[in-house]
Amino acid sequence: MTETVHVALGDRAYDVRIAEGLIGRAGAEIAPLLRRPRVAVITDETVAALHLDALRDGLAASGVTMTALALPAGESTKGWPQFTRTVEWLLDQKIERSDVVVAFGGGVIGDLAGFAAAVLRRGVRFVQIPTSLLAQVDSSVGGKTGINAPQGKNLIGAFHQPSLVLADISVLGTLTPRDFLAGCGEVVKYGMLGDAGFFGWLEKNGPAMAAGDRAARAYAVRRSVEMKAEIVIRDETEQGDRALLNLGHTFCHALESATGYGDRLMHGEGVAIGCALAFEVSQRLGFCSQEDPSRVRAMLKLMGMKTDLADIDGDLPDADALIVLMGQDKKVQDGKLRFILARGIGDAFVADGVDMAVVRSVLAEGLAARG
């Protein structure tokens, strides 16, 4: 059964379809968007090896042809060199404004391909077919596209909404356990920021979801997409409520920068650790109870996820250096850091004027626990 979440953004509205087997039906889903029966697919080498033939067959079943570019897998792809390569390849393929670019992969590919579509000929349409849990529940929905800069993550980009999102639950079975659990960082975030009931559901069903329960996975994806869509509809370009989706991300982006955007720390792992840190800071500032940070960590550990700075392999900068890295975050306003903190599980808010001595103390204690 296909479930549909509608992202109601006026003339930029689109559907997110969630089901098993959507890649095999991609042609039927995408064909109504096309003026001519061809698409340009941007993917990565790992996804191409696993799923590109299935996508080609799914498109061909409805008479749609495709040409594809497979980029190297990994966060390091999300920068100027591969972005330039992608845009120039799309121009070589003679992609027109009326054509459709397909982003077929995880968050890196979705962000990069979406940004390429945003700037190509001043904007062409694109379709997201996310293949990772993180991309299905978060980055494929909402129109944030972009690449990283040496100064920080996602600092170059544009808001460019997709025309359609196809979240095929069956491909989640091909993820490594680490990749899947990294995506769970974004799933858990939704419960922490705005739905205590969903957080409670995850406490009961998270381990089964991580172990492969398909019904649990489908529900988690749908509820996460619903929550993100509701927030995006209220605040498309992150002027207010949408900032709540960055719970844990100020810490996460600093940690990703410190670890070189590599395999030492995946984005979703950084989100999970960042959420735990955000709740710890919230408790010390008196916003939430002492039990909340413990409950957050207990649930993350129950699912086998990273929870603390001690879970990151290799050296890390000291607390002051991490705070400097936080200063490159997109949420900096008037030169001041803005944090997403919580009054409790399911009740996040944007906090200005946070006492940085508390943040420094939390970071220093976490670093000291690494031994």
Secondary structure in CASP SS format (residue, H / E / C, confidence):
PFRMAT SS
TARGET T0000
AUTHOR 0000-0000-0000
METHOD secondary structure of the structure
MODEL  1
M C 1.00
T C 1.00
E E 1.00
T E 1.00
V E 1.00
H E 1.00
V E 1.00
A C 1.00
L C 1.00
G H 1.00
D H 1.00
R H 1.00
A C 1.00
Y E 1.00
D E 1.00
V E 1.00
R E 1.00
I E 1.00
A E 1.00
E C 1.00
G C 1.00
L C 1.00
I H 1.00
G H 1.00
R H 1.00
A H 1.00
G H 1.00
A H 1.00
E H 1.00
I H 1.00
A H 1.00
P H 1.00
L H 1.00
L C 1.00
R C 1.00
R C 1.00
P C 1.00
R E 1.00
V E 1.00
A E 1.00
V E 1.00
I E 1.00
T E 1.00
D E 1.00
E H 1.00
T H 1.00
V H 1.00
A H 1.00
A H 1.00
L H 1.00
H H 1.00
L H 1.00
D H 1.00
A H 1.00
L H 1.00
R H 1.00
D H 1.00
G H 1.00
L H 1.00
A H 1.00
A C 1.00
S C 1.00
G C 1.00
V C 1.00
T E 1.00
M E 1.00
T E 1.00
A E 1.00
L E 1.00
A E 1.00
L E 1.00
P C 1.00
A C 1.00
G C 1.00
E H 1.00
S H 1.00
T H 1.00
K C 1.00
G C 1.00
W H 1.00
P H 1.00
Q H 1.00
F H 1.00
T H 1.00
R H 1.00
T H 1.00
V H 1.00
E H 1.00
W H 1.00
L H 1.00
L H 1.00
D H 1.00
Q C 1.00
K C 1.00
I C 1.00
E C 1.00
R C 1.00
S C 1.00
D C 1.00
V E 1.00
V E 1.00
V E 1.00
A E 1.00
F E 1.00
G E 1.00
G C 1.00
G H 1.00
V H 1.00
I H 1.00
G H 1.00
D H 1.00
L H 1.00
A H 1.00
G H 1.00
F H 1.00
A H 1.00
A H 1.00
A H 1.00
V H 1.00
L H 1.00
R H 1.00
R H 1.00
G C 1.00
V C 1.00
R E 1.00
F E 1.00
V E 1.00
Q E 1.00
I E 1.00
P E 1.00
T C 1.00
S C 1.00
L H 1.00
L H 1.00
A H 1.00
Q H 1.00
V H 1.00
D H 1.00
S H 1.00
S C 1.00
V C 1.00
G C 1.00
G C 1.00
K E 1.00
T E 1.00
G E 1.00
I E 1.00
N E 1.00
A E 1.00
P C 1.00
Q C 1.00
G E 1.00
K E 1.00
N E 1.00
L E 1.00
I E 1.00
G E 1.00
A E 1.00
F E 1.00
H C 1.00
Q C 1.00
P C 1.00
S C 1.00
L E 1.00
V E 1.00
L E 1.00
A E 1.00
D E 1.00
I H 1.00
S H 1.00
V H 1.00
L H 1.00
G H 1.00
T H 1.00
L C 1.00
T C 1.00
P H 1.00
R H 1.00
D H 1.00
F H 1.00
L H 1.00
A H 1.00
G H 1.00
C H 1.00
G H 1.00
E H 1.00
V H 1.00
V H 1.00
K H 1.00
Y H 1.00
G H 1.00
M H 1.00
L H 1.00
G H 1.00
D C 1.00
A H 1.00
G H 1.00
F H 1.00
F H 1.00
G H 1.00
W H 1.00
L H 1.00
E H 1.00
K H 1.00
N H 1.00
G H 1.00
P H 1.00
A H 1.00
M H 1.00
A H 1.00
A H 1.00
G C 1.00
D C 1.00
R H 1.00
A H 1.00
A H 1.00
R H 1.00
A H 1.00
Y H 1.00
A H 1.00
V H 1.00
R H 1.00
R H 1.00
S H 1.00
V H 1.00
E H 1.00
M H 1.00
K H 1.00
A H 1.00
E H 1.00
I H 1.00
V H 1.00
I H 1.00
R H 1.00
D C 1.00
E C 1.00
T C 1.00
E C 1.00
Q C 1.00
G C 1.00
D H 1.00
R H 1.00
A H 1.00
L H 1.00
L H 1.00
N H 1.00
L C 1.00
G C 1.00
H H 1.00
T H 1.00
F H 1.00
C H 1.00
H H 1.00
A H 1.00
L H 1.00
E H 1.00
S H 1.00
A H 1.00
T C 1.00
G C 1.00
Y C 1.00
G C 1.00
D C 1.00
R C 1.00
L C 1.00
M C 1.00
H H 1.00
G H 1.00
E H 1.00
G H 1.00
V H 1.00
A H 1.00
I H 1.00
G H 1.00
C H 1.00
A H 1.00
L H 1.00
A H 1.00
F H 1.00
E H 1.00
V H 1.00
S H 1.00
Q H 1.00
R H 1.00
L C 1.00
G C 1.00
F C 1.00
C C 1.00
S C 1.00
Q C 1.00
E H 1.00
D H 1.00
P H 1.00
S H 1.00
R H 1.00
V H 1.00
R H 1.00
A H 1.00
M H 1.00
L H 1.00
K H 1.00
L H 1.00
M C 1.00
G C 1.00
M C 1.00
K C 1.00
T C 1.00
D C 1.00
L H 1.00
A H 1.00
D H 1.00
I C 1.00
D C 1.00
G C 1.00
D C 1.00
L C 1.00
P C 1.00
D C 1.00
A H 1.00
D H 1.00
A H 1.00
L H 1.00
I H 1.00
V H 1.00
L H 1.00
M H 1.00
G C 1.00
Q C 1.00
D C 1.00
K C 1.00
K C 1.00
V C 1.00
Q E 1.00
D C 1.00
G C 1.00
K E 1.00
L C 1.00
R C 1.00
F E 1.00
I E 1.00
L E 1.00
A E 1.00
R E 1.00
G E 1.00
I C 1.00
G C 1.00
D E 1.00
A E 1.00
F E 1.00
V E 1.00
A E 1.00
D C 1.00
G C 1.00
V C 1.00
D C 1.00
M H 1.00
A H 1.00
V H 1.00
V H 1.00
R H 1.00
S H 1.00
V H 1.00
L H 1.00
A H 1.00
E H 1.00
G H 1.00
L H 1.00
A H 1.00
A C 1.00
R C 1.00
G C 1.00
END
